[in-house]
Amino acid sequence: MTEIPAAARSALTLAVLGLLLVVGVVWGWSAATEPLPETTGSSEGCTPTTLGPGDKLYPDQVEVSVLNAGNRGSFAARVLSQLSARGYAEGTSGNAPGDAEVERVQVWAPDRNAPEVRLVLSTLGKKVPVVDREVTAPGVVVVVGDRFDKVTKGRKRIKVQDEVEVCVAPPPTAG
């Protein structure tokens, strides 16, 4: 076998390293300029799902939105973050309509006995009123006022009593 001269080995090594550098720069540039993946969630809406007697509903299947009816800045977003930390799927947060008069907390939903409403109520404390009011926010809507303290631990699941159709939030996915 013939030995390659030192100068040729050095030139060959530099050429291979230069080629690797060019490939790395091209790959890095294409990765850096590619659009970021978006997280899907409440924008896709929910999936109507029928639950029968004895089935269980969990917080990650319930989408919750929070509206601020008080004067505390970004309070709805903080409460939504607390609910998300308890496992609920995040809906939206924002300000309640101007005619909303909520001192502590209310849930705006048509049926107090709906399993998803009962599950959310378990995290809000005692004697929380449920008001049948038209809303545009997705999921179960929690409206907080200035006297609301914090989200409590709440139930980890709720057993469905009668057959009911609930709107189950989709799992967040990168896409």
Backbone torsions as a table, in degrees:
resi	resn	phi	psi	omega
1	MET	NA	138.9	-179.1
2	THR	-92.9	144.1	-179.3
3	GLU	-90.8	137.3	179.3
4	ILE	-80.3	135.5	179.7
5	PRO	-61.6	152.0	-176.9
6	ALA	-57.4	-40.3	-179.3
7	ALA	-65.1	-38.7	179.7
8	ALA	-69.8	-39.8	176.8
9	ARG	-61.6	-43.3	179.6
10	SER	-63.5	-42.5	179.6
11	ALA	-65.5	-42.7	178.4
12	LEU	-63.8	-42.6	178.4
13	THR	-62.3	-44.5	178.8
14	LEU	-64.7	-37.7	178.9
15	ALA	-65.1	-44.4	179.0
16	VAL	-64.3	-44.7	178.7
17	LEU	-64.5	-38.2	176.8
18	GLY	-63.9	-41.0	177.8
19	LEU	-63.9	-42.9	176.9
20	LEU	-62.2	-38.4	178.3
21	LEU	-64.0	-44.5	179.7
22	VAL	-63.8	-45.3	178.5
23	VAL	-60.6	-43.0	179.6
24	GLY	-64.1	-40.4	179.4
25	VAL	-67.0	-43.7	179.4
26	VAL	-63.3	-45.8	179.3
27	TRP	-63.6	-44.5	179.6
28	GLY	-62.8	-41.8	179.5
29	TRP	-64.2	-42.2	179.9
30	SER	-67.1	-36.6	177.8
31	ALA	-69.9	-36.8	-178.2
32	ALA	-72.5	-29.5	-177.9
33	THR	-95.7	-1.7	178.1
34	GLU	-73.7	142.5	179.2
35	PRO	-62.0	146.1	179.0
36	LEU	-71.9	144.6	176.3
37	PRO	-68.0	145.0	179.2
38	GLU	-99.9	145.1	176.0
39	THR	-86.7	128.4	177.3
40	THR	-94.5	151.9	-178.2
41	GLY	-169.7	-116.7	-174.6
42	SER	-65.0	-18.9	179.7
43	SER	-66.2	-25.7	177.7
44	GLU	-83.0	-7.3	-177.5
45	GLY	78.8	-161.5	-176.7
46	CYS	-122.9	168.9	-179.5
47	THR	-105.8	119.6	176.3
48	PRO	-63.0	125.1	-177.5
49	THR	-131.9	134.1	178.1
50	THR	-92.4	124.9	175.8
51	LEU	-109.8	136.5	180.0
52	GLY	-99.7	170.6	177.6
53	PRO	-55.1	130.0	179.4
54	GLY	95.1	-17.9	176.1
55	ASP	-66.8	158.5	-179.5
56	LYS	-114.4	143.3	177.2
57	LEU	-115.5	129.8	-176.5
58	TYR	-111.0	155.9	-178.6
59	PRO	-55.6	-36.0	-178.2
60	ASP	-69.6	-7.1	176.2
61	GLN	-96.0	-3.1	-175.1
62	VAL	-114.7	121.4	176.5
63	GLU	-87.6	134.3	-177.7
64	VAL	-126.7	135.0	172.5
65	SER	-116.7	149.9	-177.9
66	VAL	-127.6	131.5	176.5
67	LEU	-115.9	142.2	-179.0
68	ASN	-99.5	116.9	177.8
69	ALA	-103.7	7.7	-178.2
70	GLY	-110.4	-162.4	-176.5
71	ASN	-107.1	1.6	-178.4
72	ARG	-80.3	122.3	-177.8
73	GLY	-64.6	136.7	178.1
74	SER	57.4	21.4	-176.6
75	PHE	-67.6	-39.3	179.2
76	ALA	-60.9	-41.9	179.5
77	ALA	-64.5	-39.0	178.5
78	ARG	-66.4	-42.0	178.7
79	VAL	-66.7	-39.5	177.1
80	LEU	-61.9	-38.6	176.7
81	SER	-63.9	-39.9	177.3
82	GLN	-64.2	-42.0	178.7
83	LEU	-66.3	-38.7	177.0
84	SER	-63.1	-38.6	177.3
85	ALA	-65.1	-23.6	176.4
86	ARG	-85.4	-1.5	174.2
87	GLY	108.6	-4.9	-178.6
88	TYR	-73.4	148.4	175.6
89	ALA	-74.5	135.0	-177.3
90	GLU	-78.0	127.1	170.9
91	GLY	-94.2	-119.9	179.3
92	THR	-123.7	166.2	173.1
93	SER	-133.1	152.6	-179.9
94	GLY	176.2	-164.6	-179.4
95	ASN	-91.8	144.6	176.1
96	ALA	-74.9	158.7	175.6
97	PRO	-57.0	153.0	-176.3
98	GLY	-59.3	-25.2	-178.5
99	ASP	-88.6	4.0	179.3
100	ALA	-76.1	123.6	177.7
101	GLU	-115.9	95.1	-177.5
102	VAL	-128.0	116.5	178.6
103	GLU	-80.0	-48.1	-176.9
104	ARG	-111.5	-77.9	-178.9
105	VAL	-157.3	146.4	174.0
106	GLN	-140.5	157.1	169.7
107	VAL	-113.9	129.7	178.0
108	TRP	-100.7	105.8	-178.4
109	ALA	-156.8	152.7	-177.9
110	PRO	-75.6	-21.6	-174.2
111	ASP	-136.9	110.6	179.0
112	ARG	-60.6	-30.5	-175.1
113	ASN	-88.6	-0.3	176.5
114	ALA	-61.9	138.1	-175.1
115	PRO	-59.2	-37.6	-179.6
116	GLU	-68.4	-33.6	177.4
117	VAL	-69.7	-44.8	178.8
118	ARG	-61.0	-37.7	178.9
119	LEU	-65.5	-44.8	178.7
120	VAL	-65.8	-41.3	179.3
121	LEU	-57.5	-32.1	-178.2
122	SER	-64.3	-17.7	-179.5
123	THR	-97.5	-1.6	-171.8
124	LEU	-108.1	-1.0	-179.0
125	GLY	100.4	-170.1	-174.8
126	LYS	-92.6	154.3	173.7
127	LYS	54.8	47.5	177.4
128	VAL	-88.5	122.2	179.4
129	PRO	-71.5	144.5	173.7
130	VAL	-111.9	122.2	-175.0
131	VAL	-113.6	129.2	176.9
132	ASP	-83.3	98.0	-176.0
133	ARG	-138.6	141.2	179.9
134	GLU	-69.0	128.9	178.6
135	VAL	-136.9	156.9	177.7
136	THR	-104.8	-11.2	179.3
137	ALA	-71.7	146.0	-177.9
138	PRO	-77.2	154.3	174.0
139	GLY	75.5	-157.9	176.0
140	VAL	-79.0	127.6	-174.5
141	VAL	-101.3	121.0	177.0
142	VAL	-104.8	128.8	179.9
143	VAL	-115.1	122.0	-175.5
144	VAL	-110.2	142.2	175.3
145	GLY	-110.8	-177.3	-176.0
146	ASP	-65.3	-23.2	-176.6
147	ARG	-91.6	3.6	177.9
148	PHE	-76.8	132.4	-177.4
149	ASP	-87.7	-70.2	-175.6
150	LYS	-163.3	166.6	176.0
151	VAL	-77.9	137.4	177.9
152	THR	-96.2	177.4	-176.0
153	LYS	-59.8	-47.3	177.6
154	GLY	71.2	179.1	-178.8
155	ARG	-81.6	149.9	178.8
156	LYS	-85.0	-19.9	178.9
157	ARG	-165.4	165.7	177.2
158	ILE	-137.9	139.3	-180.0
159	LYS	-88.4	131.3	-179.0
160	VAL	-78.1	132.9	-178.2
161	GLN	-84.0	-52.6	-178.1
162	ASP	-121.0	161.0	176.8
163	GLU	-60.6	131.7	-176.3
164	VAL	-149.4	149.3	174.4
165	GLU	-100.1	124.5	177.9
166	VAL	-118.0	157.9	179.3
167	CYS	-99.0	101.7	-174.8
168	VAL	-86.2	128.2	179.8
169	ALA	-68.0	141.4	177.9
170	PRO	-73.6	151.6	176.1
171	PRO	-70.3	143.1	178.9
172	PRO	-67.8	134.4	179.2
173	THR	-135.8	151.4	175.5
174	ALA	-83.9	136.0	-178.6
175	GLY	-161.2	NA	NA
